[in-house]
Amino acid sequence: TLHILALPRRGTIAPSETAPFETIKKLNICSDEYYVRTVMCFGGRIYVGSFDRCVRILEPGTLRTVVELRDAHTAGVALLAPVDPVNQLFVSGSFDKSAKLWSPDGTCMHHFKDLEGTISGIVLNPTQGTLWINANSEGPQAFDIRSGINISRHLGRLIPTASSQRAPSTSTGTRSYEDGKHTS
């Protein structure tokens, strides 16, 4: 069940106060066997990804399903991310180790396969036209948004990894950093 929440219409809330959200509508959008995993608002619609492998696009006023992508993935949908606000393109990431770029009518434009794990982060670099996808791995992979081709190896050192973030070693041992100061 998806709970639509709203703040009551009274003055402002002090930072120390707990926001008194009120459930304004309960909506059962999934079968009884599956649960909602991720929700996003984008382009005037509500997008819902769930463990039943579906992505649903809802109208915000009525909460009516306008697009239902049954079996969008072969496993549960772990993440939804907006990509292109002009064309309302979005990406779904899954526990099946893949991500898909979708048009607002539910057409799959690209399928990014064989990633290293569950999709945990997606972001578009609009300057380069690249989609960066992290899959619970050492660093993200970069894909050309137009062709869907993995261009990570062409970017080389531009993609940070956990090993590239480690402190450099010296001939006398490992450097350490404490309180912003270098010590050997």
C-alpha positions as CSV (number, residue, x, y, z in Angstrom):
1,T,0.0,0.0,0.0
2,L,1.3,3.4,-0.9
3,H,0.4,6.1,1.6
4,I,0.1,9.6,0.1
5,L,1.1,12.1,2.9
6,A,0.6,15.8,3.4
7,L,1.4,18.4,6.0
8,P,-1.7,19.9,7.7
9,R,-2.5,23.4,6.6
10,R,-1.3,25.3,9.6
11,G,1.7,27.6,10.1
12,T,5.3,26.7,9.9
13,I,7.0,23.8,11.7
14,A,9.9,24.6,14.0
15,P,13.1,22.7,13.2
16,S,12.9,20.9,16.5
17,E,9.3,19.8,15.8
18,T,8.4,16.5,14.2
19,A,6.4,17.1,11.0
20,P,2.8,15.9,11.6
21,F,2.1,14.2,8.3
22,E,-1.4,13.0,7.7
23,T,-2.3,10.2,5.4
24,I,-4.6,11.7,2.8
25,K,-5.0,8.6,0.6
26,K,-4.0,4.9,0.7
27,L,-3.5,3.2,-2.6
28,N,-3.0,-0.5,-3.2
29,I,-1.1,-0.4,-6.5
30,C,0.7,-3.8,-6.2
31,S,-0.4,-7.3,-5.7
32,D,-0.7,-8.6,-2.2
33,E,2.6,-10.5,-2.7
34,Y,4.8,-7.6,-3.5
35,Y,5.9,-4.3,-2.0
36,V,6.7,-0.9,-3.3
37,R,10.5,-0.3,-3.3
38,T,10.9,3.1,-4.8
39,V,8.8,6.2,-5.7
40,M,9.7,9.4,-7.5
41,C,7.8,12.5,-8.8
42,F,8.9,13.6,-12.2
43,G,7.3,15.6,-15.0
44,G,4.0,16.0,-13.2
45,R,3.6,12.3,-12.6
46,I,4.3,9.8,-9.8
47,Y,6.5,6.8,-10.7
48,V,6.5,3.7,-8.6
49,G,8.9,0.7,-8.8
50,S,8.1,-2.5,-6.9
51,F,9.4,-5.9,-6.1
52,D,6.9,-7.4,-8.5
53,R,9.2,-6.3,-11.4
54,C,6.8,-3.5,-12.5
55,V,7.1,0.2,-13.0
56,R,3.8,2.2,-12.8
57,I,3.2,5.8,-13.8
58,L,0.4,7.5,-11.9
59,E,-1.6,10.7,-12.4
60,P,-1.1,12.7,-9.2
61,G,-4.6,14.0,-8.8
62,T,-6.5,10.7,-9.2
63,L,-3.6,8.3,-8.6
64,R,-4.9,6.4,-11.6
65,T,-2.3,4.2,-13.3
66,V,-1.7,5.7,-16.8
67,V,1.3,3.4,-17.8
68,E,2.1,0.0,-16.4
69,L,5.3,-1.6,-17.4
70,R,4.7,-5.3,-16.4
71,D,7.9,-7.3,-16.1
72,A,10.1,-4.2,-16.6
73,H,12.9,-6.3,-15.2
74,T,13.5,-9.9,-14.3
75,A,13.8,-9.0,-10.6
76,G,12.4,-6.3,-8.4
77,V,12.9,-2.6,-9.3
78,A,15.4,-1.1,-6.9
79,L,15.7,2.5,-8.1
80,L,14.0,5.0,-10.3
81,A,15.8,8.2,-11.5
82,P,14.8,11.1,-13.7
83,V,17.1,11.6,-16.7
84,D,15.7,14.1,-19.2
85,P,13.0,16.6,-18.0
86,V,12.4,17.9,-21.5
87,N,11.6,14.5,-23.0
88,Q,10.6,13.0,-19.7
89,L,13.0,10.1,-20.0
90,F,13.7,8.1,-16.9
91,V,15.8,5.1,-15.8
92,S,14.8,2.1,-13.8
93,G,17.5,0.0,-12.0
94,S,16.9,-3.5,-10.7
95,F,18.1,-6.3,-8.5
96,D,18.7,-8.2,-11.8
97,K,21.9,-6.1,-12.3
98,S,20.5,-4.1,-15.2
99,A,19.1,-0.6,-15.8
100,K,16.7,0.5,-18.5
101,L,16.1,3.9,-20.1
102,W,12.4,4.5,-20.7
103,S,10.3,7.0,-22.6
104,P,7.2,8.4,-20.9
105,D,4.9,6.0,-22.9
106,G,6.8,3.0,-21.6
107,T,9.0,2.2,-24.5
108,C,12.4,0.8,-23.5
109,M,15.0,2.9,-25.3
110,H,18.2,1.2,-24.0
111,H,18.9,-1.8,-21.8
112,F,22.1,-1.6,-19.8
113,K,23.0,-5.2,-18.9
114,D,25.7,-7.1,-17.1
115,L,26.4,-4.6,-14.4
116,E,28.2,-5.8,-11.2
117,G,25.3,-5.8,-8.8
118,T,22.0,-4.2,-7.7
119,I,21.7,-0.7,-9.2
120,S,22.3,1.8,-6.4
121,G,22.8,5.1,-8.1
122,I,22.0,6.7,-11.5
123,V,22.8,10.2,-12.7
124,L,23.0,12.0,-16.1
125,N,25.9,14.2,-17.0
126,P,24.1,16.5,-19.5
127,T,27.3,18.2,-20.6
128,Q,28.8,14.9,-21.9
129,G,25.5,13.2,-22.6
130,T,26.6,10.3,-20.4
131,L,24.5,8.2,-18.0
132,W,26.6,7.1,-14.9
133,I,25.3,4.0,-13.2
134,N,26.6,2.6,-10.0
135,A,25.8,-1.1,-9.2
136,N,27.1,-1.6,-5.7
137,S,30.6,-1.6,-7.2
138,E,33.9,0.1,-6.8
139,G,32.9,2.9,-9.2
140,P,30.2,3.9,-11.7
141,Q,30.1,2.9,-15.3
142,A,29.4,5.5,-18.0
143,F,27.1,5.0,-20.9
144,D,26.5,7.2,-23.9
145,I,22.8,8.2,-23.5
146,R,22.1,8.3,-27.3
147,S,23.6,4.9,-28.2
148,G,23.5,3.0,-24.9
149,I,27.1,2.0,-25.4
150,N,29.3,1.5,-22.3
151,I,32.1,4.1,-22.7
152,S,33.7,3.6,-19.3
153,R,37.0,2.2,-20.7
154,H,37.3,5.3,-22.9
155,L,37.1,7.6,-20.0
156,G,39.9,5.9,-18.1
157,R,41.0,7.9,-15.1
158,L,37.9,10.1,-15.1
159,I,35.8,7.5,-13.3
160,P,36.7,7.4,-9.6
161,T,37.0,4.1,-7.9
162,A,37.5,3.1,-4.3
163,S,41.2,2.2,-5.0
164,S,41.8,5.6,-6.6
165,Q,40.5,7.3,-3.4
166,R,43.1,5.7,-1.1
167,A,46.0,7.8,0.2
168,P,49.1,7.4,-1.9
169,S,51.9,5.3,-0.5
170,T,55.5,6.4,-0.1
171,S,58.7,4.5,0.0
172,T,58.7,4.7,3.8
173,G,55.2,3.5,4.3
174,T,51.6,4.8,3.9
175,R,50.8,8.5,4.3
176,S,48.0,9.4,6.7
177,Y,45.9,12.4,7.0
178,E,44.6,13.7,10.3
179,D,42.6,16.9,10.8
180,G,43.4,17.9,7.2
181,K,47.2,17.8,7.8
182,H,49.6,15.4,6.2
183,T,51.7,13.2,8.5
184,S,54.2,10.5,7.5
